[in-house]
Amino acid sequence: MPHCIIEHSKELGNSISPAKLIIAVHQGAFEAGLFREKDIKTRILSFKDYQVGSTKLNFIHVTVRILAGRSEEQRAILSNAVLSELEKLSLSSTSLTVEICEIDKESYAKKLV
């Protein structure tokens, strides 16, 4: 835990590699101080078709899924830490958003096989 899912506009790949985005988000989640580095899972999805407002602005949206039970303050720290790492990438004309979603503990299942 957590699961960090990066969604981004495909055109952004001309400016920055997916690996750099993964590293930035992973680092932000770690720097929040809520998780062990080895427990952070980060993955990325690229979108060719999208619209942001009335333009085709590049975007990065990160959803961080965590088990329920963290305080509002902890969730804000996590969100801001991830956003801060994205800002360090010095991208231009790119919408950056981070969302923290809670996973219901009772319905979450996990097994290493």
NORHUVEN-V818496 format. One record per backbone hydrogen bond with DSSP energy under -0.5 kcal/mol. NH is the residue of the N-H (numbers start at 1). CO is the residue of the C=O. If there is no record, write none. Layout:
# NORHUVEN-V818496
{{NH;CO} {NH;CO}}
This chain:
# NORHUVEN-V818496
{{2;65} {3;65} {4;2} {4;41} {5;3} {5;63} {6;4} {6;43} {7;5} {7;61} {8;45} {9;59} {10;47} {12;9} {13;10} {14;11} {15;12} {16;12} {21;17} {22;18} {23;19} {24;20} {25;21} {26;22} {27;23} {28;24} {29;25} {30;26} {31;27} {32;28} {33;30} {34;29} {39;36} {40;37} {41;2} {43;4} {45;6} {47;8} {48;46} {50;48} {52;55} {53;51} {55;52} {57;52} {58;93} {60;95} {61;7} {62;97} {63;5} {63;61} {64;62} {64;99} {65;3} {65;63} {66;64} {66;101} {68;103} {70;67} {75;71} {76;72} {77;73} {78;74} {79;75} {80;76} {81;77} {82;78} {83;79} {84;80} {85;81} {86;82} {87;83} {88;84} {89;86} {90;87} {95;58} {97;60} {99;62} {101;64} {101;99} {103;66} {107;104} {108;104} {113;111}}
